[in-house]
């Protein structure tokens, strides 16, 4: 089973005591005494308004994070990686993982009064699987082309089937990406879910979305009827969760410091030392694919494996990550982070900074000439790669990009970087008319590599197409034995270490600051705050 992410102390001045955090996490409030309080949560959230209010169709972490308040799941994943009942009271796994039968609670209603039942499960899963929904990440987590359908056995029993064993399904079914919108909304307003708003983003969760001002705030109001939370959870002990959308990290620091916000997330490491002493700081290292560079091997110079290998060896990753992130984020060695099941620790220290090796590889690849600016050339062409980045870019990642460009210039490699608005970015990302791009991707199950490396993977920015690798990734979804499954993903990681389709750089953590008047706040395995058990004041 997946393990909980690592909790690490960031700065003594921030008083990020793990013991204090553990106490607050365990101090779940008695919701029978629900009050009228308000928790203000400051988030980055810059791209929510660009059609990312629906986790069933968005790949942005922030979409899943904020909509967890309204979206419940079939099962809940505990801190130790095990699964416990939520909307499903119990379940059976049949046919070696090709069939899942869920027996549902019979006392759950959506915020609009519609009953939650087997038909609601089918409506949501079939919507996710429908190609017209364009539900890339959620559809992949629903098994992709292996999903064969959801059958209503009776009002409160549902059977989900796959054409082959699909082992990651329970983990996927615990996330908000496979959470449930009201069938009434799916029938009348499904096209409005991306834009979001009251009476549109209607779920069964502990909070109801009651107000939304794009790029400013989302207001969630307590669902007083909530009695079906995981581990016996009931209605929250406070009435209003006000989400303030503040893209600038310094502004989020300001509002948590002044008391205008009770919780702030996505704080960068360089600001942690400025958090007041009476505010607790927690950092949970993301499981999944570290922040990485994706080299497009079907477009431009990265078609040559030697150039890809040289690129990775020319970057002084250790120094850049240590200095820019103040030693708080570990340097990454593999395409799975160290807190992710199946991580291959044998890759550590296997591709250190080595400009001599990079130069030798580029010479071998034929880039032996030099132009007037000192960049390498071959057949009259400069060794150039174009990096497209999605705005907004945090200051620390901009500094990292500058360091990478400087390191590559030292070996004669001209790396040009373009920071693009989402529309302009997608114009190039769609047809893959770029040399490299960048992101990190959180996920508790190593199956996330399928979307990045399989030929038809929706995030295959490197344009990898390797039948043997495709078969290996399919084997990973169907293997039930934990050790055998880890071996599959070890082979995938070793493949990338040789082919260098992806260059992992560092493993980020979600850094949250919590004021002392908030108690009972818990965090999921991604480090995202869960407010259903919290209280304030």
CORDASUL-V961234 format. One record per backbone hydrogen bond with DSSP energy under -1.0 kcal/mol. NH is the residue of the N-H (numbers start at 1). CO is the residue of the C=O. Records with the same first field share a line. If there is no record, write none. Layout:
NH: CO  CO
//
This chain:
8: 283
14: 11
15: 12
17: 15
21: 17
22: 18
23: 19
24: 20
25: 21
26: 22
27: 23
28: 26
29: 533
31: 29
33: 30
34: 31
35: 237
39: 240
41: 242
42: 263
43: 244
48: 45
50: 47
52: 48
53: 194
57: 54
58: 54
64: 60
65: 61
66: 62
67: 63
69: 66
70: 67
71: 67
76: 84
78: 82
81: 78
84: 76
86: 74  88
87: 73
88: 74
89: 103
90: 103
92: 101
94: 99
97: 94
98: 94
99: 94
100: 160
101: 92
102: 158
103: 90
104: 156
105: 87
110: 114
111: 203
113: 110
116: 108
118: 155
121: 117
122: 118
123: 119
124: 120
125: 121
126: 122
127: 123
128: 124
129: 125
130: 126
133: 130
134: 131
136: 134
139: 135
140: 136
141: 137
142: 138
143: 140
144: 139
146: 143
147: 144
148: 161
149: 161
151: 159
153: 157
154: 157
157: 154
158: 102
159: 151
160: 100
161: 149
162: 98
163: 146
166: 97
167: 477
169: 166
172: 168
173: 169
174: 171
175: 172
179: 176
182: 202
186: 182
187: 183
188: 184
189: 185
192: 189
193: 190
196: 192
200: 197
201: 197
202: 200
205: 70
207: 69
208: 221
210: 219
211: 219
213: 217
216: 213
217: 213
218: 243
219: 211
220: 241
221: 208
222: 239
223: 206
224: 222
226: 223
229: 233
233: 230
235: 226
239: 37
240: 37
241: 220
242: 39
243: 218
244: 41
245: 216
246: 43
252: 248
253: 249
254: 250
255: 251
256: 252
257: 253
258: 254
261: 255
262: 40
263: 40
264: 513
265: 42
267: 511
271: 268
272: 269
274: 271
275: 272
279: 276
280: 514
282: 512
284: 510
285: 6
286: 508
289: 441
291: 506
292: 439
293: 503
294: 437
295: 501
296: 435
297: 295  462
299: 296
303: 300
304: 301
308: 304
309: 305
310: 306
311: 307
312: 308
313: 309
314: 310
317: 315
320: 316
321: 317
322: 318
323: 319
324: 320
325: 321
327: 322
328: 325
332: 505
337: 288
340: 337
343: 340
347: 344
348: 345
350: 347
354: 313
358: 354
359: 355
360: 356
361: 357
362: 358
363: 359
364: 360
365: 361
366: 363
367: 362
368: 366
369: 377
371: 375
374: 371
376: 412
377: 369
378: 381
381: 378
383: 376
384: 382
385: 414
387: 416
388: 436
389: 418
391: 420
398: 394
399: 395
400: 396
401: 397
402: 398
403: 399
404: 400
405: 401
406: 402
407: 403
408: 404
409: 405
410: 406
411: 408
412: 409
413: 408
414: 383
416: 385
418: 387
420: 389
425: 421
426: 422
427: 423
428: 425
429: 425
430: 426
433: 428
435: 386
436: 386
437: 294
439: 292
441: 289
443: 287
448: 445
449: 446
450: 447
453: 449
454: 450
457: 454
459: 451
460: 457
461: 459
463: 460
470: 466
471: 467
472: 468
473: 469
474: 470
475: 471
476: 472
477: 473
478: 474
479: 475
485: 481
486: 482
487: 483
488: 484
489: 485
490: 486
491: 487
492: 488
493: 489
494: 490
495: 491
496: 492
497: 493
498: 494
499: 495
500: 496
503: 293
505: 291
506: 291
507: 330
510: 284
512: 282
513: 264
514: 280
515: 262
518: 515
519: 535
522: 530
524: 528
527: 524
530: 522
534: 531
535: 519
537: 517
//
